[in-house]
Amino acid sequence: MYILYYLLSLGAMVMAMFADLSTRGVGFLVVMALVFLFLGSWNLLSRRVESQRRSERHIISPDELQRMRELAEQAKGRKSDNNGNDA
């Protein structure tokens, strides 16, 4: 889709350069070229950001997070018990 926006912006710029229009018409074509260029860039950027996004499958559920916290607390308690017994 972004290629279409870039082609439309290029076409608008070419029309602005070679068309025998008033200043308003040329200004309109330049503005349209900038709009299409912006939309194409935005589309390209959004695709790149979307491709780098993590999948929802990797999100930890609240239950699993609670279980991991409990395991960490148990490991921390065992470690402090072992340090207390060694002294």
N, C-alpha and C positions, 0 to 999 in steps of 0.2 A: 504493500500500500504506500509506503514512504517513497518508493520509486515513482509512483504516479504523481505524488505531490511535487517531487523535484522536477519531473517533466513539465507539469503545469506551470511551475514557477519559471522554468527556462523559457517555455512558450510565451508567457506573459512578458518576460524581459525582451525577447526577440520582437514581439509585437510593439512594445514600447519604443524600441530603437528604430524600427523600420516603418512603422505606421505613420501616416500623415494625419495626426490627430491634434486636437487643441491641447493646451497645457493641462487642462483638467483630465482629459482622456489618458494622457501619458502618466500623469500622477496616479490616476486610478489603477492603471496597469502595473505601475511600480509597486503600489501598495498591495495589489493582489499577488504579485510575485513574492513579496516579502511574507505575506500571510501563508501562501503555499509552502514557502521555504521553512517557515516556522513550524507549520503542521507536520511537514515531513521530518524535520529534526525531532520534534516532540514524539512522533510515532517511533522513530528509530531508537530514541532514548528509552521510551517506555518498554520496548521489546527487550532491550539490553538489561534493564533493571529486572524485568519479569523473568528473564532466563537465569538470573543469579539468585533469585529468591528460593529459600528453602521450601521443601515440600511440607505439607501439613502432617504427613505421616510421622515426622520427627518431633512433633510437639508432645511433651510429656503431660500425661493426664494428672489431675490433682491427687488421685489415689497413689499413682506410681511415685509422684514427688514426695508424698508423705512417707511412703515406705522407704524411699532412699534417705530421707532425713532421719528416720528411726534407725536405719542401719548405720548411718554416720555417727549418730549419738552413741550407739552400742560400741562401735569401734573406738570412739573417743573415750568412753568409760573404761574399756578394756586396756587402752593404752595408759590412762592415768593410773589404773590399778597396778599394772606392771611396773610403772615408774615408782609407785609408792612402795611396792614390795622389794625392789632392788636396793633401796636406801637403807 
